[in-house]
Amino acid sequence: MSHLLSLLLEGLGNAAMMAWQIWWALVLGFAISAIVQAWAPHERVEALLSGPGAGPIVRSTAFGAASSSCSYAAIAIAKSLFQKGASSASALAFQFASTNLVWELGLVIWVLMGWQFTLAEYLGGIVMIILMWALLRLFVSKQLEEEAREHARGADTGHEHHMAATELPLREKLTDAQSWSDVAHNFRGDWQMLWKEIVIGLLLAGYIALLGDDFFNGLFLTGAPQLVQTIWGALIGPVIAMLSFVCSVGNIPLAAVLWSGGLSFAGVLAFIFADLIVLPIIIAYRKYYGNAYAMRIVGLMFVTMVISALVIDVLFGALGLIPAVRPSTEDVFGMIKLDYKAVLNGLALIAFVALFAITARRGVKDPVCGMSVDKAIALSSEVDGKTWYFCGPGCQEKFTRSGDPETRV
């Protein structure tokens, strides 16, 4: 019993140490993402994402990189774009970019695993988009794509993270209270969508690290030739991700543990890339697009993730950029001490509290999804003399269809 309690506390301690390692990077990354989401001209960008050719793919990639890193938000927004006429390639490019090319992801990877992995993640994201575009028609015919679009138009929209944005010039936004309120609500919205993923990811990393070298050596074939380890790692990485149920920034702590435990460079990259094919998201694809299209795009994504990981592994190996020394468990989880990281974490806490305080003063809770929205600009409905506020038309429509307003919340 005492040994079990000791393991329980050790796993929790590991999770807490890793949270200390990445707190400042998470807050900074989410803050930068919130500013971009709030101040970018989204409606004009969305209008440019439909149509054939390379242009919409490039614009979808740029729009995705400027969006939230939440995988669930990414697939919901991509579905909305697909419903409105964006091609499968553009919608998938948006998904890849918003989960592989965003600020907060790169910062957390850098802190836990080093700049080489951050560079590999960004380059790999671009390679995946190119491969997806090139291979799409091998998996999805034009007829199946149109059938999936009709299915998506009839599917329940679910919750999308609608990004607030004012239309003021950038110089005026810097001193405009409403513009900073938009930033704060985007910041809070990202945390509301991702905090469970982050906590689960930290806990999984903390406890999986306790499994020991024998477990990792057997799973990752560390005694096999390097080529076998590389290929096996690229294949097993996405499978581990699918079964972990953790996506977005939440899977980076576990990626650091897998790298420390001996998974190949390609395997770690494939694991990180695979946050768009975890089991809950596959279920969402089936709901959005139907079984046939969902299974084909999952197959397409798996193939592009594996190949991209192997391509980046070969490239970085040739350039000597694959780290030669793996971190120990102690290196991965670190320790709390008074250094520059303590100062950054303190500043991050101040910024976090300040942005949440803005949402508390100016915001109100959406009764459908629980998101905090700025009532000065939110959609609203009046029922029996009471005003209700919503993050977007999907939640407003659900509320309107629900019947008795007292039973809707």
ZIJO-V789864 format. One line per field, one symbol per residue. ss: DSSP state (2 for helix, 1 for strand, 0 for the rest). phi: phi as a letter, one per 20 degrees, with the letter a starting at -180 (. if undefined). A space follows every 10 residues. Layout:
ss->???
phi->???
This chain:
ss->0222222222 2222222222 2222222222 2222222220 0222222000 0002222222 2222200000 2222222222 2220000222 2222222222 0022222222 2220222222 2222222222 2222222220 0222222222 2222000000 0000000002 2220002222 2222222222 2222222222 2222222222 2022222220 0000022222 2222222222 2222000222 2222222222 2000222222 2222222022 2222222220 2222222222 2222222222 2222222220 0000000022 2220000002 2222222222 2222222222 2211100000 0111000011 1110011111 0022222222 200022200
phi->.fffffffff fffgffffff fdgfffffff ffffffffde fffffgfeee oenfgfffff fffffedfef ffffffffff ffgeoffgff fffgfgffdc degffffffg fecoffffff ffffffffff fgffegffdc ffffffffff fffeeffmed efefaedffg ffffdeffff fggfffgfff fffdffgfff fffgffeffe fnfgfffffe lfeeggffff ffffeegfff fgefmdclff efgfffffff eoffgfffff fffefecfgf ffffgfffdn fffgffffff fgffffffff ffffffffem dfgedefegf ffembebebg ffffffffff fgffffffff fddbeffedn feceffcffb cdclndeddc faffffffff efnfgfdfe
